[in-house]
Amino acid sequence: MSASILKQHLEIRGLELVSDQHKHRKVVASRLLKKGSVVITSRPLCNPVIFPTHRSLHCETCFKSKAQQTGNISSNDIELERCSVCKKRYYCSRDCFTVAWKGWHRWICTDKNKDRTDLDFEMLKMVVMSVERLRNGSYKESEDAYTLSPALAVADFGEMESEPLALTEYVFSTLMGHEVVTEPTLLAKYKEIATTVREELISSKFPFKGRQQQQPDDTKKESLLPSIMELVQYLCRFHCNNFSIHDPQLFTMAEGTLPIGALFNHSCRPNAIVMYEGKVQLIKALEDIEVGEEVCTSYVDNGVPREERRQLLREKYFFECLCPRCGDQQQQQQQQTAAVQEPKTGFRILDDLIEGEQDGPDGKGVNGEWLTKQFDAIIIPGARSLQIAGPRLQPPSVMTRASFTSYIIHSLVPLIQTGASQQEYTERLFEIYETLQSTPHSEPKPFTTTVMTNATSFFNTCLEHQSWALASKIGTFILALYLMIYPRHHPLVGLHCFTLAKSLWNDVEGGMTSVRLSHEMLKLARNILQVSHGVKSSGNAALVMEVMAFMKTVEKELDS
């Protein structure tokens, strides 16, 4: 494999890999990429490592999930059986076990360190086995469980060929590991892991290239094995480019090396999202991506404060973020020393708005009684007011939790429901940022990340205790915060709308008003999740079907 093969692979999908002065390289669109489309898929270099706490819930090979709720088993839920030898890994069928046994399981099944919690050991083993099997010719594509549902593959790419493992391995070899700037103590740890893994694979009789040859000279045979430093390189590349693999509900369950996906750079305001069908990664467009525009995903949660994001990006990925939200830090420093500072505009305003450590009376700890008073003042919006985008709202004189919620929900939800263009939506969002910046607010400031954390915790408590009326008010407030912070078609927003709709439907106190608003929230959830989760016959799309099935239930109540 070579750079020309990668170039061709990307070109077919309307993408181009170009050099960049600050980012080394970036992926840009060479044709219009429509909102909700699969930009590209990325296969794992090796089988991803499922977290020990999740192993009994997912098939190790195909990642199908076990039925987790008695009496509520969907068509995708299955029963799993664990390996009778190691008793650590679970499989949904004999076929999946056979794939795993031939590909990797037989060489890790009898590991002596069964209780090892550091996943780096297992991940390095999986990477080494995959790369070595490819190089020595023992790997066969037919053995692998890298598959997309036929309907999804054909609908998105026609009869396009899938990504061969040789291309995956080549792209992995081009990824940056940043060994030069990695902390010496971390490199020492990697060297220790590499040495142990190498010895364990040798003792397991894993067939390294040339190892099956009968050579009496141990030194000569040793030279055929990958070196310790080569394995350290693998670990460095993995840690700078790995992905947390999540299910359709966005719960992380595994870690994996997906080299094609790692080609896409980070932005704190991404135009694409990382989703998964089993262990196959899908890069999906959150908005229409124009020709020449860079395709970016997010490496961190966009809802965490600026300094926390920056620290994580520096420590794990070794770069300073220059995205539209973070801005050019050199330019920021120049403005700070200038006599007159230029006001921030656009997404640059957002982090100043959501910063703040204080919540509760006089900055003291919050409690349920105080939070109840804060959220009880929120007025649930009428369903009709969210269906059509009306004239610009007059901003409230003071931003409280209640007035903030009403202002955001009535300003932004109709634009999503009516399918407003990205430009129209973004311009309205920028106006909101400027209004929030200039309007006096209550204390504590109602739209900080600290307030969001406390509100989310209290929301979950109310759901647990079936306090539906209060939960609906808190959930509406959280939705306003999400719309302020995340892209409008982010799956987290859609999933929250679905939960909020259930709360509203159960709110007997709200009567038919709550039922109608529940229906409106279900429409909003459907419109958002169709972008992130899809509408084709895939595992992710099953969630959209669940939303639509619930919509029919609510519609029956409205018609009765």
Steps between C-alpha positions, in 0.01 A plus 500: 500500500610855436393863515349471150265222615390711797447798271281291270307359798420852620426642153228243437329628814528867410795570730856625463795486740701821476800646683445767763753734660361466852332158496750303288210381281123521481207338322289734284189441292554475124124495439193605694444265796134505598381530858444156653706316238776255588818683401714188534526181703807389693578145592701412813862398451437224752207387707416782743546430870172493691517645850500221765179641651321463163634162380202300620267734306652488151620236255878534476491454122196681360423725802131406503351571841345270755141553609529732798134546594289200582184499294620777269720316253539661157595315183863603549525356852650155536618251755876462540714206600846543647817312406518187715878537544574863587143576619564867417375552144149450366367404157157496338553196275737225402588698184611804701703281732670333202592838350643611833687174559674511162573870516612568858326315781713184503812705573349696790255245640753347742667824612638453850414857601123455481429781745712762322307829482737700277346472153827610334633144530204347319477776240869467413462125464205544268685756285813282476302188407302682231807665343711183513230275355460743212873514436559125513202422276290311755222760512189440289231764447235227515591431864429852616173632643542840335161536337233762451140405451451450122217756492715767663803427284310508171287801594800712596769380262333292231715201410816671623774275631558501875828599660761219479706430813822569306384861454406520867847382601668747260303796640587387855868510405463867394332618821703722730601356838678811632770289663739797510273705727358212706594506868803277575311328784220409260747369242661289774158356583437425132837325477412282797164411345662431161758268657235305691266470201782383274598228746140389553434471127817295453401264782150469352661371178353779293636449141719805445642530149769234458436355845377170360836445329720259694802710581742380769649849536275679753667834426416471133143399582467792742587743223186396312273627778378860531734704718410650836526850352264404217244391758552823694426684174173306470400608852583864431295501179213330677486749787503801268243359259277253685122526522251425775238282334142563607158350445198683346425653842854648506614279790867410450579131516836444329816654359633446153750600235316627190768660278280645224286676760816635665581698183223749589607794714329640809271799538308616808223589254508193272310455174515119523437242771653160575243219521533121503321206343635222717875554487495678164542877527284738297595865450167679442441857384306711753440773241554539126878517450602713203780430250836597650367504857692294757314208651549505878383283787542573870756317716349629827159581646402845371318565826808518723668835580762645267804443725401140565468435125833669429679301769366169370588586139853599604566199722348229280524639147788750530345802329344836575148528359450780244140417411234770449395469863849512654661741252863576427672530839783712359238746377336492844829591668553787258152632578562477874808724471332745262369834629148422378382140495275390218176342624461127447248388242330179389593178675785681679240642742369162614771396745491833680125454543509149648796554734421524871559282803221634721162339549269508798412780741803727558722246328427235762410141423169435330226278637171363373285762668697791352513342154127432507431870557736595216340270243140517616476851352562368147193512278464210258465643145191442293530244220372733229759765584774251403361406160554819302788744528352831605645852512807578709417476870550796727776396743402490868619783723680247725618151409374256761475124453137546399546793260815344349314175434207674332725725291718217364224245441270741316790641295670178385261204508274632218807540277587133547142385450462697175838393360658847493831527318822473695577865422163619634532287813859608569419869454215468749730318744758778478229758574404299808862488620529878472169548681604268783827688527337842528189418707521508882458159660401360835753357744627240462526539123238260361686362198839376623642148473481473881127575491458250216673225701280560804186525289577171323554321830174640643315412176606136531396499868155630408462237227600229747236620749242552221463870579390558143382863522826625653709273276329647192592854606861407576523302176377799298767717667771243415379491139547878483857459627572222250374710209723784616813279518472205258435487123126480441513145355734360764368159616522608866236766427274248327533241777416763762190605302385136504543476877326835549210384283449195723503720810242737350275213394503364857425844649135454595492842666568667166203332333466519123738797488784270608385230256507745209844626600616138535399446138691811396812379684471162329493676162808693604674180614411331170628792289833506687558124533423440132815702429728327752347150515360468148176366359628188324473143631789520744555456871512875564185566298310269736504786749328729248237231446449485878440877505248474216320209668461710814372788286216276380410420861487870587300579184236244599458678833472836323236363264294337773 
